[in-house]
Amino acid sequence: MKKEDCFYLGTIVGKYSFKGEVLVKIDSDSPEIYTNLESIFVELPTGLVPFFINRCSLHKSSLLRINFEEVEDESMADSLIKKALYLPLSLLPPLEGKKFYYHEVIGFSIIENGVILGMIKTIYDKGSQALFEIQLETKEALIPIHDDFILKVNRENKTIDVELPDGLLDL
């Protein structure tokens, strides 16, 4: 499985028991939907490696406690701490309305008042505010991804209608 065909699910943040169980911080508002997984991809230096799951449960409402078939003791669990976990894109639950996954809107056009402003080139999500980077006619611009600015997401036409504050694109 290639990383491009997957989405980031979370990171192994610690071990839970001496039997090799690990705790995973999930990058989702609904971690409970991932408690019935049969397998998951762990990012190792050699690439994404499938790990099969014996048991998975919610731990303190925001973490998953996972017991992998291949991990039998603390030292094996230690070797997985800080490793990223991935799942195939096909397992993403569909979103509707103004909600979207960042990877799905790359290439969408940003429209304001019926005028195409530009196309989304990438999304920056590392700071305190996620941003669309769009290509305008002569320059690139950054637009904050904010519910108040997004009016409509049209997946069929690959467009996002926005209403931006005056002067935002002049910055």
Protein Blocks (a to p, Z undefined) as FASTA:
>chain_A
ZZklpccfbdcfbdfbfnopacddddbfblmlmmmcfbdcdddfkbccddddfbdcdeeh
laccdddfklmbfklmmmmgopacdddfklpccdehjbdcfklmgoiacdeehiafbdcf
bdcfkbmbdcdddddfkbccdddddfklpmbdcfknopacddddehklmZZ
